[in-house]
Amino acid sequence: MNYKEERPWGWFEILYEEANLKVKRIMVKPGKRLSLQSHERRAENWVIVQGKGLFTLDDRTFDLEPQQSVFIPQKSRHRMENPGRDELVFIEVQTGIYLGEDDITRFQDDFDRC
């Protein structure tokens, strides 16, 4: 499958997809971060595979390193940031009744996409 899409913060690649399940590989460039966002119809699990990340879940912030993971419940505000000098790569596993890219609410974004 391996569909890859460039974004201003890096890129994502769809590794696998079926009903109610999607797996992505995501790379965040040094000094960049994803939108502060939420999803109405899906939950996500993120597993760090390379680099170090600063992860926000609602009002909490965590440092993450390779082999660490986080669970993101539906409707929770979340974001990943790469504060380092190396690329940050993580695997995202989406589960839910709808997995489209348009199931996103952005609350804050460095690239004016709110």
Phi, psi and omega in degrees: 000293172034067173269127183243136180229127178282143176227164181296338180265351183156235178201164168227153181229127176277118182268328184201145178207137173207179180304127175068014180209131174218138179239127180236151167252128186236134176242129177248125181294153176305134178080002181252166178209156176284168174297152164283117193216169171215165179229133182283325192239014178212154170250161180222149169241131178243132178237122180284131178243340181204137178085187180234142182233157172248112188253134176246131174229110186054247183258011182246149178233138183227144168274136179233143180232170179309141180078001174266154182220162178221149175252134181243105179293157174309144175071001178279139176283134183209161180197150171239138180232145176251097180276356186270191180258351181250161177298144174254126180235132175219159177259132179247126175247114180262136174224140179159182184279343178212129186238020181291153179296341180276359174274067182213135170243122179262130179257332179205139184207133180285351186241025176055044179254012179286000000 
